[in-house]
Amino acid sequence: STAQPAAAADACVVQSSESADLAHGELLETRAKERKERAKAHMKFGTLAARSGKLEKAMEHYHKAIELRPDYAVAHHNAGGVCQRLHRFDDAVKHYEAAVSIKPTFV
């Protein structure tokens, strides 16, 4: 009967589609983890740069961390501190406000 091969083909398509969706989901999860790890690395480099007085370099790293993870409250907070040291007070306030809006308990 032609119905059985068609049903089997449909089952293969559904299974193939589910496998593709699963693989795509795993790929997205892997990429998200990689972005999170890269953001952490930029945070560490930013902190090292800030501690050694390289404030512009620190800001580059903090901005990269924020670009990778816009919800990174600590990166916003640290960027705010560097902006404050650079006398960029309006930018400092924006970063501090972002940190608190992301994580209200962040003080």
C-alpha positions in Angstrom: 0.0 0.0 0.0 1.2 3.5 -0.8 -0.1 4.9 2.5 2.5 3.0 4.6 5.6 4.4 2.7 4.0 7.9 2.8 3.4 7.6 6.6 6.9 6.3 7.1 8.3 9.2 5.1 6.2 11.7 7.1 7.5 10.1 10.3 11.1 10.5 9.0 10.4 14.2 8.2 9.0 14.8 11.7 11.9 13.0 13.3 14.4 14.8 11.1 12.7 18.1 11.9 12.8 17.3 15.7 16.5 16.3 15.4 17.3 19.6 13.6 15.4 21.6 16.2 17.3 19.8 19.0 20.6 20.4 17.2 19.7 24.0 16.6 18.7 24.5 20.3 22.0 22.9 21.4 23.9 25.2 19.1 22.2 28.3 20.5 22.8 27.1 24.0 26.5 26.5 23.2 26.8 30.0 21.7 25.1 31.6 24.7 27.6 29.9 27.0 30.5 31.0 24.8 29.2 34.6 24.9 28.8 34.4 28.7 32.4 33.1 29.0 33.8 35.8 26.6 31.9 38.5 28.6 33.5 37.1 31.8 36.9 37.3 30.2 36.4 40.9 29.2 35.2 41.7 32.7 38.5 40.3 34.1 40.6 42.2 31.5 38.7 45.3 32.3 39.3 44.9 36.0 43.0 44.3 35.5 43.2 47.4 33.2 41.3 49.5 35.7 43.5 48.4 38.6 46.6 49.3 36.6 45.3 52.7 35.8 44.5 52.0 32.1 41.0 53.4 32.3 40.3 53.7 28.6 41.4 50.1 28.0 39.2 49.1 31.0 36.2 50.8 29.4 36.8 49.0 26.1 36.6 45.7 27.9 33.6 46.6 30.0 31.8 47.8 26.9 32.6 44.5 25.1 31.3 42.6 28.1 28.1 44.6 28.0 27.8 44.1 24.3 28.0 40.4 24.8 25.7 40.3 27.8 23.6 43.5 28.1 22.2 42.1 31.3 25.6 42.0 33.0 25.0 44.2 36.1 28.5 43.9 37.4 30.0 45.1 34.0 27.7 48.1 34.1 28.7 48.8 37.7 32.4 48.5 37.0 32.0 50.7 33.9 30.2 53.3 36.1 33.2 53.3 38.5 35.6 53.8 35.7 33.5 56.6 34.1 33.4 58.2 37.5 37.3 58.1 37.7 37.4 59.6 34.2 35.0 62.4 35.4 32.3 61.2 32.9 29.6 61.6 35.5 26.6 61.4 33.1 27.9 58.1 31.7 28.7 56.8 35.2 25.1 57.5 36.3 23.8 55.7 33.2 25.9 52.6 34.0 24.9 52.6 37.7 21.2 53.0 36.8 21.5 50.1 34.3 23.2 47.9 37.0 20.4 48.6 39.5 17.6 48.2 36.9 19.1 44.8 35.9 19.6 43.7 39.5 17.6 45.8 41.9 19.5 44.3 44.9 22.8 45.4 43.4 24.1 48.1 45.7 
